[in-house]
Amino acid sequence: MEKINFTYLLQPPKRYTFEQPKLKQWVEKWCKGKVLNLFAGKVRLNCDEYRVDINKEMIADYYGDAYEFVKKTKMKFDTIILDPPYNLRKAREKYQGKYIGSFTKIKNELNKILNPKGIIISLGYSSTGMAKIRGFRKIAICLICHNGDHNDTIGLVEIKNN
C-alpha cells in the first residue's frame, strides 16, 4: 500500500477557512502551477490563484455558480481547491443561504479542466474526496482539530492518475 502524508493541526476556528494560518499554509504547500480556488471566499492564497465565488462581497476573478463555471470554462488548472460551505448552516452564514445543490455534479466535471497529474485539495467533513472511481488517489490527509464543540475539518490532497 502506498504511503499517505498525514498532518494533524490544532487550529482555532475562524469564520473563513483561510483565516486559519496553519490550514492556509498546509493548503499552499500542496498547490502547484495554475490554481483554481472554486469557492474562494475572503482570503487570497500565496499561489497563482484564479478565484471563483458566488458572493460578490468576496474577492473573485469570476462571480457566479461553481457548477456553471466548471461546465463552461475553457481554462485548465494544475490544482483545484474545493472548500464549499460544509453544511446548510454555513451556507446561510456566509452565502445568504445559497448552498451547492449537488457537490457530486461538480466533482464529475473536474477532470475536464484539470491537467494531467493535476491535484485536487478538498476541505470538509468527509474523507471521500474525488475517489478512485474518478481516477484519483490520495497522497495527503490533514486533520484539523478546532477544539471545543466544533467539528474537525478534514483536508485531502488527491492526484489524478494519468
Contact map, one row per residue, 1 for C-alpha under 8 A:
111000000000000000000000000000000000000000000000000000000000000000000000000000000000000000000000000000000000000000000000000000000000000000000000000000000000000000
111100000000000000000000000000000000000000000000000000000000000000000000000000000000000000000000000000000000000000000000000000000000000000000000000000000000000000
111110000000000000000000000000000000000000000000000000000000000000000000000000000000000000000000000000000000000000000000000000000000000000100000000000000000000000
011111000000000000000000000000000000000000000000000000000000000000000000000000000000000000000000000000000000000000000000000000000000000001111000000000000000000000
001111100000000000000000000000000000000000000000000000000000000000000000000000000000000000000000000000000000000000000000000000000000000000111000000000000000000000
000111110000000000000000000000000000000000000000000000000000000000000000000000000000000000000000000000000000000000000000000000000000000000011110000000000000000000
000011111000000000000000000000000000000000000000000000000000000000000000000000000000000000000000000000000000000000000000000000000000000000011110000000000000000000
000001111100000000000000000000000000000000000000000000000000000000000000000000000000000000000000000000000000000000000000000000000000000000000111100000000000000000
000000111110000000000110000000000000000000000000000000000000000000000000000000000000000000000000000000000000000000000000000000000000000000000111100000000000000000
000000011111000000000000000000000000000000000000000000000000000000000000000000000000000000000000000000000000000000000000000000000000000000000001111000000000000000
000000001111100000010110000000000000000000000000000000000000000000000000000000000000000000000000000000000000000000000000000000000000000000000001111000000000000000
000000000111110000010000000000000000000000000000000000000000000000000000000000000000000000000000000000000000000000000000000000000000000000000000111000000000000000
000000000011111010010000000000000000000000000000000000000000000000000000000000000000000000000000000000000000000000000000000000000000000000000000010001000000000000
000000000001111110110000000000000000000000000000000000000000000000000000000000000000000000000000000000000000000000000000000000000000000000000000000000000000000000
000000000000111110100000000000000000000000000000000000000000000000000000000000000000000000000000000000000000000000000000000000000000000000000000000000000000000000
000000000000011111110000000000000000000011100000000000000000000000000000000000000000000000000000000000000000000000000000000000000000000000000000000000000000000000
000000000000111111110011000000000000000000000000000000000000000000000000000000000010000000000000000000000000000000000000000000000000000000000000000000000000000000
000000000000000111111011000000000000000000111000000000000000000000000000000000000000000000000000000000000000000000000000000000000000000000000000000000000000000000
000000000000011111111001000000000000000000100000000000000000000000000000000000000000000000000000000000000000000000000000000000000000000000000000000000000000000000
000000000011110111111111000000000000000000000000000000000000000000000000000000000000000000000000000000000000000000000000000000000000000000000000000000000000000000
000000000000000001111111100000000000000000000000000000000000000000000000000000000000000000000000000000000000000000000000000000000000000000000000000000000000000000
000000001010000000011111110000000000000000000000000000000000000000000000000000000000000000000000000000000000000000000000000000000000000000000000000000000000000000
000000001010000011011111111000000000000000000000000000000000000000000000000000000000000000000000000000000000000000000000000000000000000000000001000000000000000000
000000000000000011111111111100000000000000001000000000000000000000000000000000000000000000000000000000000000000000000000000000000000000000000000000000000000000000
000000000000000000001111111110000000000000000000000000000000000000000000000000000000000000000000000000000000000000000000000000000000000000000000000000000000000000
000000000000000000000111111111000000000000000000000000000000000000000000000000000000000000000000000000000000000000000000000000000000000000000000000000000000000000
000000000000000000000011111111100000000000000000000000000000000000000000000000000000000000000000000000000000000000000000100000000000000000000000000000000000000000
000000000000000000000001111111100000000000001110000000000000000000000000000000000000000000000000000000000000000000000000000000000000000000000000000000000000000000
000000000000000000000000111111100000000000000000000000000000000000000000000000000000000000000000000000000000000000000000000000000000000000000000000000000000000000
000000000000000000000000011111110000000000000000000000000000000000000000000000000000000000000000000000000000000000000000100000000000000000000000000000000000100000
000000000000000000000000001111111010000000000010000000000000000000000000000000100000000000000000000000000000000000000010000000000000000000000000000000000000000000
000000000000000000000000000001111110000000000010000000000000000000000000000001100000000000000000000000000000000000000010000000000000000000000000000000000000000000
000000000000000000000000000000111110000000000011000000000000000000000000000011100000000000000000000000000000000000000000000000000000000000000000000000000000000000
000000000000000000000000000000011111000000000011110000000000000000000000000111100000000000000000000000000000000000000000000000000000000000000000000000000000000000
000000000000000000000000000000111111100000000011110000000000000000000000000011111000000000000000000000000000000000000000000000000000000000000000000000000000000000
000000000000000000000000000000000111110000000000111100000000000000000000000010111000000000000000000000000000000000000000000000000000000000000000000000000000000000
000000000000000000000000000000000011111100000000111100000000000000000000000000011110000000000000000000000000000000000000000000000000000000000000000000000000000000
000000000000000000000000000000000001111100000000001110000000000001000000000000011111000000000000000000000000000000000000000000000000000000000000000000000000000000
000000000000000000000000000000000000111110000000001111000000000001000000000000001111000000000000000000000000000000000000000000000000000000000000000000000000000000
000000000000000000000000000000000000111111110000001110000111000000000000000000000010000000000000000000000000000000000000000000000000000000000000000000000000000000
000000000000000100000000000000000000001111100000000010000111000000000000000000000000000000000000000000000000000000000000000000000000000000000000000000000000000000
000000000000000100000000000000000000000111110000000000000110000000000000000000000000000000000000000000000000000000000000000000000000000000000000000000000000000000
000000000000000101100000000000000000000111111000000000000010000000000000000000000000000000000000000000000000000000000000000000000000000000000000000000000000000000
000000000000000001000000000000000000000101111100100000000010000000000000000000000000000000000000000000000000000000000000000000000000000000000000000000000000000000
000000000000000001000001000100000000000000111110100000000000000000000000000000000000000000000000000000000000000000000000000000000000000000000000000000000000000000
000000000000000000000000000100000000000000011111100000000000000000000000000000000000000000000000000000000000000000000000000000000000000000000000000000000000000000
000000000000000000000000000100111110000000001111100000000000000000000000000000000000000000000000000000000000000000000000000000000000000000000000000000000000000000
000000000000000000000000000000001110000000000111110000000000000000000000000000000000000000000000000000000000000000000000000000000000000000000000000000000000000000
000000000000000000000000000000000111100000011111111000000000000000000000000000000000000000000000000000000000000000000000000000000000000000000000000000000000000000
000000000000000000000000000000000111100000000001111100000001100000000000000000000000000000000000000000000000000000000000000000000000000000000000000000000000000000
000000000000000000000000000000000001111100000000111110000011110000000000000000000000000000000000000000000000000000000000000000000000000000000000000000000000000000
000000000000000000000000000000000001111100000000011111000001111101000000000000000000000000000000000000000000000000000000000000000000000000000000000000000000000000
000000000000000000000000000000000000011110000000001111110111011111000000000000000000000000000000000000000000000000000000000000000000000000000000000000000000000000
000000000000000000000000000000000000001000000000000111110000001111000000000000000000000000000010000000000000000000000000000000000000000000000000000000000000000000
000000000000000000000000000000000000000000000000000011111100001100000000000000000000000000000010000000000000000000000000000000000000000000000000000000000000000000
000000000000000000000000000000000000000000000000000011111111001000000000000000000000000000000000000000000000000000000000000000000000000000000000000000000000000000
000000000000000000000000000000000000000000000000000000111110000000000000000000000000000000000000000000000000000000000000000000000000000000000000000000000000000000
000000000000000000000000000000000000000111000000000010111111000000000000000000000000000000000000000000000000000000000000000000000000000000000000000000000000000000
000000000000000000000000000000000000000111110000001010011111100000000000000000000000000000000000000000000000000000000000000000000000000000000000000000000000000000
000000000000000000000000000000000000000110000000011110010111111000000000000000000000000000000000000000000000000000000000000000000000000000000000000000000000000000
000000000000000000000000000000000000000000000000011100000011111000000000000000000000000000000000000000000000000000000000000000000000000000000000000000000000000000
000000000000000000000000000000000000000000000000001110000001111100000000000000000000000000000000000000000000000000000000000000000000000000000000000000000000000000
000000000000000000000000000000000000000000000000000111110001111110000000000000000000000000000000000000000000000000000000000000000000000000000000000000000000000000
000000000000000000000000000000000000000000000000000111100000011111011000000000000000000000000000000000000000000000000000000000000000000000000000000000000000000000
000000000000000000000000000000000000000000000000000011000000001111111000000000000000000000000000000000000000000000000000000000000000000000000000000000000000000000
000000000000000000000000000000000000011000000000000111000000000111111100000000000000000000000000000000000100000000000000000000000000000000000000000000000000000000
000000000000000000000000000000000000000000000000000000000000000011111110000000000000000000000000000000001100000000000000000000000000000000000000000000000000000000
000000000000000000000000000000000000000000000000000000000000000111111111000000000000000000000000000000000000000000000000000000000000000000000000000000000000000000
000000000000000000000000000000000000000000000000000000000000000111111111100000000000000000000000000000000000000000000000000000000000000000000000000000000000000000
000000000000000000000000000000000000000000000000000000000000000001111111100000000000000000000000000000000100110010000000000000000000000000000000000000000000000000
000000000000000000000000000000000000000000000000000000000000000000111111100000000000000000000000000000000000100000000000000000000000000000000000000000000000000000
000000000000000000000000000000000000000000000000000000000000000000011111110000000000000000000000000000000000000000000000000000000000000000000000000000000000000000
000000000000000000000000000000000000000000000000000000000000000000001111111000000000000000000000000000000000000010000000000000000000000000000000000000000000000000
000000000000000000000000000000000000000000000000000000000000000000000001111100000000000000000000000000000000000010000000000000000000000000000000000000000000000000
000000000000000000000000000000000000000000000000000000000000000000000000111110000000000000000000000000000000000010000000000000000000000000000000000000000000000000
000000000000000000000000000000000100000000000000000000000000000000000000011111000000000000000000000000000000000111100000000000000000000000000000000000000000000000
000000000000000000000000000000001111000000000000000000000000000000000000001111110000000000000000000000000000000011100100000000000000000000000000000000000000000000
000000000000000000000000000000011110000000000000000000000000000000000000000111110000000000000000000000000000000001111110000000000000000000000000000000000000000000
000000000000000000000000000000111111000000000000000000000000000000000000000011111000000000000000000000000000000001000111100000000000000000000000000000000000000000
000000000000000000000000000000000011110000000000000000000000000000000000000011111100000000000000000000000000000001000011100000000000000000000000000000000000000000
000000000000000000000000000000000011111000000000000000000000000000000000000000111110000000000000000000000000000000000001110000000000000000000000000000000000000000
000000000000000000000000000000000000111000000000000000000000000000000000000000011111000000000000000000000000000000000001111000000000000000000000000000000000000000
000000000000000010000000000000000000111100000000000000000000000000000000000000001111110000000000000000000000000000000000011100000000000000000000000000000000000000
000000000000000000000000000000000000011000000000000000000000000000000000000000000111110000000000000100000000000000000000001100000000000000000000000000000000000000
000000000000000000000000000000000000000000000000000000000000000000000000000000000011111101100100001100000000000000000000000000000000000000000000000000000000000000
000000000000000000000000000000000000000000000000000000000000000000000000000000000011111101100000000000000000000000000000000110000000000000000000000000000000000000
000000000000000000000000000000000000000000000000000000000000000000000000000000000000111111100000001000000000000000000000000000000000000000000000000000000000000000
000000000000000000000000000000000000000000000000000000000000000000000000000000000000111111110000101000000000000000000000000000000000000000000000000000000000000000
000000000000000000000000000000000000000000000000000000000000000000000000000000000000001111111000100000000000000000000000000000000000000000000000000000000000000000
000000000000000000000000000000000000000000000000000000000000000000000000000000000000111111111110000000000000000000000000000000000000000000000000000000000000000000
000000000000000000000000000000000000000000000000000000000000000000000000000000000000111111111111111000000000000000000000000000000000000000000000000000000000000000
000000000000000000000000000000000000000000000000000000000000000000000000000000000000000111111111111000000000000000000000000000000000000000000000000000000000000000
000000000000000000000000000000000000000000000000000000000000000000000000000000000000000011111111100000000000000000000000000000000000000000000000000000000000000000
000000000000000000000000000000000000000000000000000000000000000000000000000000000000100001111111100000000000000000000000000000000000000000000000000000000000000000
000000000000000000000000000000000000000000000000000001100000000000000000000000000000000001111111111000000000000000000000000000000000000000000000000000000000000000
000000000000000000000000000000000000000000000000000000000000000000000000000000000000000000111111110000000000000000000000000000000000000000000000000000000000000000
000000000000000000000000000000000000000000000000000000000000000000000000000000000000000110111111111000000000000000000000000000000000000000000000000000000000000000
000000000000000000000000000000000000000000000000000000000000000000000000000000000000000000110011111100000000000000000000000000000000000000000000000000000000000000
000000000000000000000000000000000000000000000000000000000000000000000000000000000000101100110010111110000000000000000000000000000000000000000000000000000000000000
000000000000000000000000000000000000000000000000000000000000000000000000000000000001100000000000011111100000000000000000000000000000000000000000000000000000000000
000000000000000000000000000000000000000000000000000000000000000000000000000000000000000000000000001111100000000000000000000000000000000000000000000000000000000000
000000000000000000000000000000000000000000000000000000000000000000000000000000000000000000000000000111111100000000000000000000000000000000000000000000000000000000
000000000000000000000000000000000000000000000000000000000000000000000000000000000000000000000000000111111110000000000000000000000000000000000000000000000000000000
000000000000000000000000000000000000000000000000000000000000000000000000000000000000000000000000000001111111000000000000000000000000000000000000000000000000000000
000000000000000000000000000000000000000000000000000000000000000000100000000000000000000000000000000001111111100000000000000000000000000000000000000000000000000000
000000000000000000000000000000000000000000000000000000000000000001100100000000000000000000000000000001111111110000000000000000000000000000000000000000000000000000
000000000000000000000000000000000000000000000000000000000000000000000000000000000000000000000000000000111111110000000000000000000100000000000000000000000000000000
000000000000000000000000000000000000000000000000000000000000000000000000000000000000000000000000000000011111111000000000000000000000010000000000000000000000000000
000000000000000000000000000000000000000000000000000000000000000000000110000000000000000000000000000000001111111110000000000000000000000000000000000000000000000000
000000000000000000000000000000000000000000000000000000000000000000000100000000000000000000000000000000000111111111000000000000000000000000000000000000000000000000
000000000000000000000000000000000000000000000000000000000000000000000000000000000000000000000000000000000001111111100000000000000000010000000000000000000000000000
000000000000000000000000000000000000000000000000000000000000000000000000000100000000000000000000000000000000111111000000000000000000000000000000000000000000000000
000000000000000000000000000000000000000000000000000000000000000000000100111110000000000000000000000000000000111111100000000000000000000000000000000000000000000000
000000000000000000000000000000000000000000000000000000000000000000000000000111110000000000000000000000000000011111110110000000000000000000000000000000000000000000
000000000000000000000000000000000000000000000000000000000000000000000000000111000000000000000000000000000000001011111100000000000000000000000000000000000000000000
000000000000000000000000000000000000000000000000000000000000000000000000000001000000000000000000000000000000000001111100000000000000000000000000000000000000000111
000000000000000000000000000000000000000000000000000000000000000000000000000001000000000000000000000000000000000000111110000000000000000000000000000000000000001111
000000000000000000000000000000000000000000000000000000000000000000000000000011100000000000000000000000000000000001111111000000000000000000000000000000000000001100
000000000000000000000000000000110000000000000000000000000000000000000000000001110000000000000000000000000000000001001111100000000000000000000000000000000000111100
000000000000000000000000000000000000000000000000000000000000000000000000000000111100000000000000000000000000000000000111110000000100000000000000000000000001111000
000000000000000000000000001001000000000000000000000000000000000000000000000000111100000000000000000000000000000000000011111000000000000000000000000000000011110000
000000000000000000000000000000000000000000000000000000000000000000000000000000001110000000000000000000000000000000000001111100001000000000000000000000000111100000
000000000000000000000000000000000000000000000000000000000000000000000000000000000111000000000000000000000000000000000000111110000000000000000000000000001111000000
000000000000000000000000000000000000000000000000000000000000000000000000000000000011010000000000000000000000000000000000011111100000000000000000000000001110000000
000000000000000000000000000000000000000000000000000000000000000000000000000000000000010000000000000000000000000000000000001111100000000000000000000000111100000000
000000000000000000000000000000000000000000000000000000000000000000000000000000000000000000000000000000000000000000000000000111111000000000000000000000000100000000
000000000000000000000000000000000000000000000000000000000000000000000000000000000000000000000000000000000000000000000000000111111000000000000000000000000111000000
000000000000000000000000000000000000000000000000000000000000000000000000000000000000000000000000000000000000000000000000000001111110000000000000000000000000000000
000000000000000000000000000000000000000000000000000000000000000000000000000000000000000000000000000000000000000000000000010001111110000000000000000000000001010000
000000000000000000000000000000000000000000000000000000000000000000000000000000000000000000000000000000000010000000000001000000011111111100000000000000000000010000
000000000000000000000000000000000000000000000000000000000000000000000000000000000000000000000000000000000000000000000000000000011111111111000000000000000000000000
000000000000000000000000000000000000000000000000000000000000000000000000000000000000000000000000000000000000000000000000000000000111111110000000000000000000000000
000000000000000000000000000000000000000000000000000000000000000000000000000000000000000000000000000000000000000000000000000000000111111100000000000000000000000000
000000000000000000000000000000000000000000000000000000000000000000000000000000000000000000000000000000000001001000000000000000000111111100000000000000000000000000
000000000000000000000000000000000000000000000000000000000000000000000000000000000000000000000000000000000000000000000000000000000111111110000000000000000000000111
000000000000000000000000000000000000000000000000000000000000000000000000000000000000000000000000000000000000000000000000000000000111111111000000000000000000011110
000000000000000000000000000000000000000000000000000000000000000000000000000000000000000000000000000000000000000000000000000000000011001111100000000000000000011110
000100000000000000000000000000000000000000000000000000000000000000000000000000000000000000000000000000000000000000000000000000000010000111111000000000000001111000
001110000000000000000000000000000000000000000000000000000000000000000000000000000000000000000000000000000000000000000000000000000000000011111000000000000001111000
000111100000000000000000000000000000000000000000000000000000000000000000000000000000000000000000000000000000000000000000000000000000000001111100000000000001110000
000111100000000000000000000000000000000000000000000000000000000000000000000000000000000000000000000000000000000000000000000000000000000001111110000000000111100000
000001111000000000000000000000000000000000000000000000000000000000000000000000000000000000000000000000000000000000000000000000000000000000011111000000000111000000
000001111000000000000000000000000000000000000000000000000000000000000000000000000000000000000000000000000000000000000000000000000000000000001111100000011110000000
000000011110000000000010000000000000000000000000000000000000000000000000000000000000000000000000000000000000000000000000000000000000000000000111110000011110000000
000000011111000000000000000000000000000000000000000000000000000000000000000000000000000000000000000000000000000000000000000000000000000000000011111000111000000000
000000000111100000000000000000000000000000000000000000000000000000000000000000000000000000000000000000000000000000000000000000000000000000000001111101111000000000
000000000111000000000000000000000000000000000000000000000000000000000000000000000000000000000000000000000000000000000000000000000000000000000000111111010000000000
000000000000000000000000000000000000000000000000000000000000000000000000000000000000000000000000000000000000000000000000000000000000000000000000011111000000000000
000000000000000000000000000000000000000000000000000000000000000000000000000000000000000000000000000000000000000000000000000000000000000000000000001111100000000000
000000000000100000000000000000000000000000000000000000000000000000000000000000000000000000000000000000000000000000000000000000000000000000000000011111110000000000
000000000000000000000000000000000000000000000000000000000000000000000000000000000000000000000000000000000000000000000000000010000000000000000000110011111000000000
000000000000000000000000000000000000000000000000000000000000000000000000000000000000000000000000000000000000000000000000000010000000000000000011111001111100000000
000000000000000000000000000000000000000000000000000000000000000000000000000000000000000000000000000000000000000000000000001110000000000000000011110000111110000000
000000000000000000000000000000000000000000000000000000000000000000000000000000000000000000000000000000000000000000000000011111100000000000001111000000011111000000
000000000000000000000000000000000000000000000000000000000000000000000000000000000000000000000000000000000000000000000000111100100000000000001111000000001111100000
000000000000000000000000000000000000000000000000000000000000000000000000000000000000000000000000000000000000000000000001111000101000000001111100000000000111110000
000000000000000000000000000001000000000000000000000000000000000000000000000000000000000000000000000000000000000000000011110000000000000001111000000000000011111000
000000000000000000000000000000000000000000000000000000000000000000000000000000000000000000000000000000000000000000000011100000001100000111110000000000000001111100
000000000000000000000000000000000000000000000000000000000000000000000000000000000000000000000000000000000000000000001111000000000000000111100000000000000000111110
000000000000000000000000000000000000000000000000000000000000000000000000000000000000000000000000000000000000000000011110000000000000001110000000000000000000011111
000000000000000000000000000000000000000000000000000000000000000000000000000000000000000000000000000000000000000000011000000000000000001110000000000000000000001111
000000000000000000000000000000000000000000000000000000000000000000000000000000000000000000000000000000000000000000011000000000000000001000000000000000000000000111
